Amino acid sequence: MALPCSFSVALVLLSCHSLCCLACHLPDTHGLRNWRVLTLLGQMRRLSAGSCDHYTNDFAFPKELFDGQRLQEAQALSVVHVMTQKVFHLFCPDTSSAPWNMTLLEELCSGLSEQLDDLEACPLQEAGLAETPLMHEDSTLRTYFQRISLYLQDRNHSPCAWEMVRAEIGRSFFSSTILHERIRRRK
């Protein structure tokens, strides 16, 4: 009887080890890239906030998605991934109408692309994300970025509109960076 029991315990331990190994281990440089993106967003500032007062808008950033306490690791990484992807698509399309210094913009896009490569290398589906759909979170982020895109269109992609969006993305990307840091500390 001891043999089957030992075998069962060994199977459980191997299963647990396999699940732990499936969690995503982002390179240490990933966190540094997050902070670099935030620095670049700050350096891209071209106008004072006061000169664009008539352009203010509440984009209704979904703060609740970035509360690391309620999300499991795979879910939190998925939220960070979607956020990074949306920021990349906003600032780095093939033809950008944004009024930024091209050197800073290229560096921002390169950093975001490297982050996406890191995140896409994560085995999220194997880590159990496939069984935990994030339709609400994905839809909420999609709606948030739609509001930003519509705002830019309504304002004809003016420099002030872009300045408001740059500041908004800086705040929201900061929340994403903090969520990523919480995930790393939990390990």
N, C-alpha and C positions, 0 to 999 in steps of 0.2 A: 504493500500500500504506500510505502514511503516513496517508491520510485515514481508512480504516477503523480503524486503530490509535488515532488521536486520538479518533475517535468512541467507541470502546470505553472509553478512559480517561475521557472526559467522562461516559459513562453510569455508570461505577463511582463517580466522584466525586459525581455527582448522587444516586445511590442511598445512598451513605454519608451525605451531607448530610441526606437525607430521614429516614434512621433516627435520626440524632442529633437532629433537630428533633422527633421523636416522643417523646423522653424527657420525663418530667414535670418541669416547672419550677414548683415550689410557691412561692407568694409568700414573701417574707422574713418576713412576720408569722406564717407557719405555725410556724416554730421557736419564736418568742416565745410563741405560744399553747400549745405543748407545755409550756414552763416555767411558764406561768400555771396550767395544769391541775395541775401538780405542786404549786405553791404553794397552790392551793385545797384540794387533797387534804390537805395538811399543816394548813391552817387548820381543816379540818372535824373534826380530832381532838377528841373529847369526853371520852374516858376515858384514864387512864394504862394503859400496857401491863401493868403489874404487877397492876392490879385485874382483869385478864382472863386471868391465867395459865392457868386451867383451860380456856380456850377455844382454846389454841394448836393449830395444825394446819399440816401441810406440804401445800400445794396443788400441789406439784411443778411449779413454773414451768418451762416449756421454754426454758431459757437458750440452748440450742444454736440455736434459731431466730433469735436476735438477734445472732448472730455475723456481722457485716457482711462478713467476709472471704470467706465461702463463697457469699453470695447476690449475684446480679446486681441492678442497680438496680431493675428492674421487680419482681423477686421480693421484694426488701427493702421496696419501697413497698407491695406487696400485704400483707406481714406487718404493717406499720405500720397499714395500713387496717383489716385484720381486728381487730387489737388495739384500735384506737380505737373501732371499731363495737361490739365486745363490752363495752368499758368504758361506752360510752354506754348500751347496753341494760341494763346492770347497775344503773347509778345513775339513769337518766332514764326509767323507764317512766311510763306515764300515772298510775298509782297507786303511789307509792313508799312502802314501809313503813320506809324508812331514817330513822333518828333525827337527821337533820342540820338545821342552820340552813337555812331555806328560801332565804334570800338567797344563801348560798354555793352551795347545790345548784343554784339557777337559773343562777348565773354559771358553774358547772362545766358544766352541760348545754349552755348557750349556747356556751361555748368548744369543747366536744367536737363540737357540731353544726357550727360553723364549720370545724373541722379536717376533718370528714367531707366537707363541701362542697368544700374544697380537694382532698382526696384523690380524690373521685369525679369531679372535673374532669380528672384525669390520664388521658391516653390510653394506659392500661396495655395494653389488648388490641392496639393498633396497635404498641406498643413491643416486641412479641414475647412477651408473657405468655400469649397464647392458645396458643402452641406449647409453653409450659413450665408444665404444670399444677402447682399447689401443693397437691395433695390431701393430702399428708402434713402439710405445715405447717398447712393449714386445719383438718384433723382434730385435730392436736395442740393447737392453740389452742382449738378447740371443746371438747375433752375437759377442758382446764384450766379453762375457764369453767363447764363442767358441774359439776366438783368444787366450785367456789366456790358455785354456786347450790344444790347439794345440801347443802353445809355450812350455808348460811343457813337452808334449810328445816328441816334436822335440829335447828338451834338456835332455831327459831321466830322467826327474824329479830330476835333479841335485840340490845340495844345493844352488848354485848360481841362478839357474832358480827360485827356490822357493823363494829366497830372493828378486828377482826382482818382483815376483808376490805378495809377502807379502807387499812390499812397494807400489805397484800399488793399491792393494786392500785397503790399509790404506788411500791413497788419494781419491779413489772413495767412500769409505765408509764415509769419512769425508763429501763429497758433499751430500751424502744421509742423514747424520745427520743434516747438515745445512738446507736441504729441510724440514726435519721433524720439526726442530725448527721454521722455517718460518710458517708452517702450524699451529703450536700451538699458535704462536703470533697473527695470524689472527683471532682467535676465541675470 
